[in-house]
Amino acid sequence: MRAFVTAVAGLLLLAAAPASAKVPRDWLGVVADGPMTESPAAVAGEWALLGDSGAGHVRTSFYWPHAQPAGPATTDFAATDAVVLAAAREGLGVLPVVQGTPPWAGSRPTSPPPRADLDRYLKALVARYGPSGTLWSEHPQVSRHPIRHWQIWNEPNLTQYWSRQPFARSFVRMLHAARRALREADGGARVVLAGLPNRSWTALRSIYRAGGREAFDAVALHPYTGKPGHVVKLVRLARRQMARFRDARKPIWITELSWPATKGTRRRTGFETSNAGQAQRLRRALHLLAAERRELRIRRVYWYTWLSVEAGPNAFGWSGLRRVRDGRTVDAPALRVFKRTGRALRRG
């Protein structure tokens, strides 16, 4: 999730969002990972807080090796059931990130998966969480929030997520197969492209050149960069590639947006900031994206992440709107900004 994106020449600086900028209820979301998915029962109160934050959706990982560790004959839905039900109880939709190849299907989790095995897994997920999903019939007391959008993989232009590089040809083959499987199981299913970080516009161009235009229904970006204005510039660069390949009608989803508050620590990302800076950049970025939402067809924006642990070498432990610090869970200053900005944008 690291990025080194700096200023992009030739694009105009953007003004602050006008007061008239308005977004739909489900435009703003957050990522749920770490403690939120490792032990959902232990953090049950966090889901209520998340539901009250103004977020309309959560993005979370459906990690294939955990669901089918021993083979395709049996799928363990326990972990994903807990997350989907917790979100549904708060009226939140879920965007799953389907990723990871099980050891019985590939040499490593980042290997391109065999088509037949991936087909079976995706169809099992639709049968569990789709419009006629068994999860909903088994829990009639929970309002149905069937999953219709599926994000296939994460950041495949990075070796740590997709070991075969250059990635585009093998990834696009997998993506075509995944979309066919999902549409066979649910004719209304939609595929969100894996989030693209770093030089995202060149990665997107590679996907188009590899024949990927018909393999997804929405482009996804992870615009990690130092300045909020550059986030919108990266969206514009992606839009240029979409227009170049006659794909301009599709929406763009920003499935990760963050500035870790690690300034003054040894955790470096190239776009780290302070707690105050995180809050300021979050507010600025949301206003800028809302102002350009219609023109750039920005369908959804997810902050990374809801709950993180301030520990370890990963700077994203300081990215949570809520954080575990010395055994206590505290609000980051960005949480108040997230709530207030979301409310203001929905009012317009």
C-alpha positions, -999 to +999 in steps of 0.1 A: +000+000+000+030+023-002+030+050-028+055+074-040+033+096-062+044+132-063+030+162-082+016+154-116+025+180-142+000+195-165-031+193-142-048+224-127-050+229-090-084+224-076-104+248-054-123+238-023-157+221-027-185+245-031-212+246-005-236+230-030-216+198-033-238+169-022-233+132-020-255+101-018-260+083+016-237+054+006-210+075-010-187+074+020-174+042+035-146+028+056-124-003+055-129-029+082-099-050+088-075-059+117-093-062+150-127-056+132-124-089+113-100-109+134-125-111+163-158-093+155-175-105+187-147-089+208-153-055+191-191-057+188-194-021+202-172-008+173-198-018+148-224+003+165-200+032+165-192+026+128-229+026+120-233+059+138-203+075+120-221+084+088-205+057+067-228+038+044-206+009+035-177-011+047-150-028+025-135-059+039-113-089+028-128-123+020-095-142+022-099-174+002-072-195+020-091-190+053-124-201+038-111-232+021-079-241+038-081-279+031-097-279-004-128-269-023-151-295-008-159-275+023-162-237+027-159-222+062-181-190+062-178-183+099-154-153+096-171-136+068-206-144+082-197-125+114-186-094+094-215-094+070-240-098+098-224-072+120-225-047+091-261-056+082-273-050+118-260-014+114-276-010+080-243-011+063-236-026+029-204-047+023-179-046-005-158-078-003-123-080-016-119-115-028-082-124-027-056-150-018-049-183-035-052-213-011-021-236-008-039-265-025-047-243-056-014-224-060+022-222-049+016-191-028-013-168-019-002-143-045-002-169-074-028-166-101-056-190-091-069-219-113-101-208-130-122-238-120-114-235-084-120-198-083-153-203-101-165-226-074-155-203-046-171-173-061-203-191-068-203-204-032-200-168-020-229-156-041-250-186-028-242-174+007-243-136+005-262-128-027-298-119-032-310-155-024-281-161+000-285-187+027-271-163+052-302-142+050-326-171+052-308-184+083-309-150+100-344-136+092-341-112+122-314-093+103-323-069+075-311-082+042-282-064+026-273-088-003-238-084-018-240-074-055-206-057-059-174-078-056-139-065-057-116-091-072-081-090-056-061-062-042-033-041-057-022-066-083+004-042-097+024-049-065+044-081-062+033-086-026-003-092-039+003-107-074+036-126-078+035-128-116+049-095-129+042-078-152+008-085-139-017-074-165-021-104-188-024-131-161-046-108-139-070-099-168-074-136-176-084-142-140-107-112-139-126-123-170-132-157-155-142-142-121-168-119-138-183-148-158-186-169-127-203-141-107-227-132-135-237-169-139-245-170-102-262-136-100-271-118-132-270-085-113-236-090-099-210-063-106-172-065-105-151-037-091-115-037-104-088-044-078-076-011-062-046+003-081-019+022-061+012+040-070+013+048-108-023+037-110-029+052-144-001+032-160-014+000-143-049+008-156-035+013-191-018-021-189-051-037-180-068-022-210-040-032-233-043-067-220-080-068-231-095-060-197-122-035-206-150-060-205-138-078-174-150-052-148-178-028-141-160-001-121-124+011-118-109+012-083-080+034-072-058+037-041-045+072-045-019+073-017-001+106-021+010+135+000-015+162-009-053+159-011-053+178-044-031+151-059-058+125-051-081+142-075-053+145-101-048+108-099-085+103-105-082+126-136-053+106-149-073+074-146-102+091-164-079+100-193-070+063-197-106+053-195-115+078-222-085+067-243-099+031-243-135+042-248-145+032-213-155+066-199-190+057-188-178+034-159-177+048-124-145+051-103-144+038-067-117+050-044-114+019-023-086+031+000-078+066+010-055+074+039-028+094+055-011+075+084-005+098+114+031+086+120+049+119+118+077+119+145+080+081+144+103+058+124+074+046+102+078+061+068+055+060+039+063+092+020+028+106+028+027+104+066+015+133+087+005+142+122-029+135+138-040+171+131-027+168+096-046+136+090-078+152+101-072+182+079-062+162+048-093+139+053-116+169+053-099+186+023-099+154+003-135+146+009-146+181-001-125+180-033-138+146-043-174+156-036-169+187-057-157+166-087-180+136-080-204+141-109-178+152-135-154+124-127-181+098-118-167+090-084-192+065-071-177+057-037-149+067-013-135+044+015-112+057+043-085+032+053-093+022+081-119+022+109-099+005+137-062+000+139-035-009+164-007+016+170+021-009+170+045-027+148+064-017+117+033-010+096+025+027+094-011+020+087-015+011+124-018+049+128-045+053+100-076+042+120-104+066+128-104+046+161-071+032+175-059+008+200-032+026+220-016+010+251-045-013+256-071+014+253-093+023+223-094+060+215-108+083+189-084+098+164-091+135+157-100+124+121-131+106+134-149+139+143-139+153+109-152+121+091-186+125+109-190+162+104-178+163+068-200+133+058-230+150+073-223+183+057-218+167+023-250+147+025-269+179+033-252+198+005 
